[in-house]
Structures are given as structure tokens and as C-alpha cells.
């Protein structure tokens, strides 16, 4: 039986320019054949499976129509909530199972990086039909195809991309492609929905490409003659910026502005990806048809990936420059051409194997997890090993790690050296050491000082330290916290205590004993490890389960530093159930935090500077006689100012 070779289309970057041009040649042929009623049997005997975890009309139906018109067959799961995914089946297991039924899989998923996961686990080719807000490469093929048909050549075109440029995955793929073809891009975000930094940084690093961002009013003024379009680098004419002639940002050579705008590409607000849908919608713009009525936009086509909501007027539908329904119709011949190109390339054995860049090997386990909330590793982290590579970042006080799945950057403030077991506040001067540690396999990274110390790392060098609480003071503080928790509880039997590993869990056990001594009720107690890829909640005292639902949870930690640990712990609690209430108890509130979280119960407030550290030392049982409980305050010495080798 004929089989397609393993070649995946996850990003538009997976296709070289000559390959895209060949796909367009095939699309021209198929478009003509469709008009003339000429049938095709190129995909005879092949089966395509369409797995859509998100709604779709154009993409799914055009893929299925394309396969049928090529003589192949289609099996479809148009609603994954009616599949085993609703029972908890992972994406990896789904694509491995479906690979036994089909020769090609087309997948759409709400998580960024999901298409890459599907491609890695499926033994058959996978085509990305949209993964989260990351990319939609086949829509870009349709967009480029229509632009080429309408304008002849993509090189040198000036395209204004308007609307939701933050979450619009069609926009991201289109920007990458237009940059490669040498087109001029003008970004016109609505309501603050700017092109994400990771897209801009990728363009700058891989293509040496930059483009301007303007408001819709500035765009209209520009192409009415009120703004000048200036090319910052004459050697690369696609790098353009717009400046007002009255207030230029810098002196640049005087050049001719583009004679016309070639296309408006308008997108809808991606409401499904917004936390506050109503507020974002209030600031979203409506495309003004009057923007087409200037002398320099007479030939501009209006494009839209559809569906539209209210950002594009229906009165524009009859304008000959409106080509968005042609875009939708092009989905069939273009996707026919993509499958035919895969077959054609397989026959010539020219498909390239994809060799991803090896990820960083971190010393400690588990590896850091991606900070992007819709990354596939956040929802299917039970089997996905996080992977990162170094990325260039504008913030030089953070180490930029780029996720190998969603391609978003995580900014790491603290790094560690596994051999010396020391941690450091990252600074660009440490970059050379970090690269060396990556080569050696001795790099560790931490979200906070607390995590570094929980993993047994010490600061590079301590400054002067002093004791700020002794064992007796710690005991009195715990008694006061227990008394407050009891006073606030309408029913002591509803109290449950959760301690953040490790010293928070030790304090939680002490609070449990104190509450029992004062009320006669022994509350259930659990330890929560927030530093794993999947936060774990384990009952203490040998209980098999710890029930969160309906309980008045007292969340306990030793010190509230930046607040990130507590925020993650509270999120994890809600993942394990629905408590009636959650109140935060900390032994020390040091006053400096990045997250606006205020504890309900505090043993002691100790105002500190950002460079100062509070360390709680607690013993268990007989150990407390050798090492009494105490709280220390010390300063962190900046290794860079010391000018000493970190190793």
C-alpha cells in the first residue's frame, strides 16, 4: 500500500520558498481543473484524518474537500468532545492510535505547540491546522496564493496587517512568510493587541527584519500623504518604519515612500483566547471603508482569514477589492496542492528529515516548565519533558529560555551551578558562564531564591547575617497564627492545612498540632510540592487521600518573598478541587513582593530590601536540640561586583 513519508508541516518555516512556489504552481493547475471539472486520482487509496479540538468551518471542510477531490478518503473527528479526549486521552495517544487508521493527520488544537507534539508522536505526516495563538501555516499558503494572483509578485508588496495581532495565529505565520518573500509589513494593532515580542525577536534574529507599528489613524494619514514611509536600511528595502515628518526619531536618508498600499489584512478579535473578553472587545476597532478612498490605496485589496464578527463592514463585500471570500475558496486548490506536493516530493525522495536543535540539559529534576499558560506542556505535562534553548532577550537581567513547543520565552532570574551548588542572580556578565555550564550539563535554573534554597543551593556569597527570631519567638508566632485561624473558622472541623514544601510543610504540621491542642479537633494536613512539572499534593500522617473540596484551607509557607511560589500553590489547590476558602499563613512577611498577595496570618513583618534574604531554619524532633529553630537575615553579595569566578 502506498504511504506518505514522514514529513510534518508545523510551521510555515518548514517550507522553503521554492517549495511554496511549487505548491502555488500545483494550486494553479488544480484551480483550473476544478473550474473545468477535471477529476484527479493523485491521492487514490490514501486516507486523511482531521482532528479538530477547536471549532472550524473553512479549514476542516476545505481539507476534507481537497482530499476527496484528489481521489482520497477522509475520516473526521470534528468535535473532539465526542471523542476519547473527553475521557482524558492525551494528544500523544490519540495521534498514535489514529495513525493506524489514516495516512495523514490534520490537527487543530487550542494549546500552543500542540502540532509539534502531534508531529513527534504520530508515525504518519501531521499538518498543523492551527495550534493556539502560535501558527496556522496552511492559511498563510492561501493568503500568499491570493496575494500573488492579485499582485503578481510578493516581493516588494506593502501589506498593512490590522486587528488582533497578539493572538491571531494566521497573522504570525503570515508575518514570517512575508518577511521571507521581501514584502513590506505595516502592523496596525487594535486595542493594544500588538505583535508578540517572541515574533519580533524571531524575525530580528533569523531574518534581520523589522517592521513598523502604527495606529489606524496614522495609517490613513500616511497613505493620504500626511506621513512619510522611510526605509531604515537601504540594503534591505523590506525593513520599513513610519515617522511623522514633524517629529522624526532620527536622521535618515531621504527616500521615496511606497507608491501605494497593496493590501489590508484585517483580523477579528480572538475572544476565545482572552481572559477579559468584554473589556478587550470595547477597545477593538472597526475597519473604516474610507481608508480605501485615498489615491494611494485605490488598488489595495482587502483580505480577512474569516470568520468575521463586526470588524469588517458587509457593505465592503461588493467592492472589487474585497477578496476574503476568494481566500476561503482558495483553501481547496491550495490544500490539494499541498498534499500533491507531498506525494510528488516523496516520489523524488526529496523531503528533508527534520532535526530539531538539541534542548538544554538541566542538572536538576524536574526541568523548569514553560511560563506560557497555554503551552501544551501545561496541559499535558505528565508525559512531555519540557525543553528549552537559549534565546536573545531585551531584558539583560533575566536569562531568556525559549520553549521548544510554544516558542515563548521564559525569563529566569536565578541560575545555579550544580558542581559548586551555588546560585546567582543572573546578569548579562554571567552569559559566558551559563553557556559553559550548558555545555558541561551543570546548569540549574530557578524561579525564585526560595526554590534554589529548597533544592539545596546556597547563594554565591553571603553578606553579614543576624538572627531576627529565636526558637521561643517562632513558637509564639505559630501559636498566634493557630489562634487566629481557629477564631476565623465557623467550624473547626472544616479546617484543613496545606504546607508548601518543605519548610512550609514543617510549619503546617506544627499548626495542625496546635489547633488540635486548642480545639480537640485534628485537622487533615498535606504537603504541596509546587516545584515539579505537575504540582503534587500529598497527605501527611499516612492518609491515602487529602480532600480539598468544601474545606477551609489554611495555606502555610515560611516566608513570602516575591509571591510567585504562593501564587502557584493557590493555583494548584484549585486544580485539586474547590475549597470553600483559602487563607494564607506565613511565618515571615518580608515586605518585598512582585505579586500583589497579602497574607491573612503573619507571624512577623520584617521589612527588607530586595538584596536581603530571610532564611527560616527549622528542626524536627530531636534535631531541634542540636540545631534550634531560628530565623536569619542576611544580604546577598553580587558576584559580578566581586569580580570573582562563579565557579
Secondary structure as UniProt FT lines:
FT   HELIX           12..14
FT   HELIX           17..36
FT   TURN            42..45
FT   STRAND          47..52
FT   HELIX           58..69
FT   TURN            70..71
FT   STRAND          73..77
FT   HELIX           80..82
FT   HELIX           84..87
FT   HELIX           91..98
FT   TURN            99..101
FT   STRAND          104..109
FT   HELIX           114..121
FT   STRAND          125..131
FT   TURN            132..134
FT   HELIX           137..151
FT   TURN            155..156
FT   STRAND          158..163
FT   TURN            165..167
FT   HELIX           169..181
FT   STRAND          184..189
FT   TURN            191..192
FT   HELIX           197..207
FT   STRAND          212..213
FT   HELIX           216..222
FT   TURN            223..225
FT   STRAND          227..231
FT   TURN            234..235
FT   TURN            237..238
FT   STRAND          240..244
FT   TURN            245..246
FT   STRAND          263..266
FT   HELIX           271..273
FT   HELIX           277..282
FT   HELIX           289..292
FT   TURN            295..296
FT   TURN            298..299
FT   STRAND          301..304
FT   HELIX           314..318
FT   TURN            320..321
FT   HELIX           324..348
FT   TURN            373..374
FT   HELIX           376..379
FT   TURN            381..383
FT   STRAND          388..390
FT   TURN            396..397
FT   STRAND          399..403
FT   TURN            404..406
FT   STRAND          409..412
FT   STRAND          414..417
FT   TURN            418..421
FT   STRAND          422..425
FT   HELIX           428..430
FT   HELIX           431..440
FT   STRAND          443..446
FT   HELIX           449..454
FT   TURN            455..456
FT   STRAND          458..459
FT   STRAND          462..469
FT   HELIX           471..488
FT   HELIX           492..494
FT   STRAND          495..500
FT   TURN            501..502
FT   HELIX           503..519
FT   STRAND          524..529
FT   STRAND          536..539
FT   TURN            541..542
FT   TURN            549..550
FT   STRAND          552..560
FT   HELIX           564..576
FT   STRAND          581..589
FT   STRAND          601..605
FT   TURN            610..611
FT   STRAND          612..617
FT   TURN            621..622
FT   HELIX           623..626
FT   STRAND          630..636
FT   HELIX           639..642
//
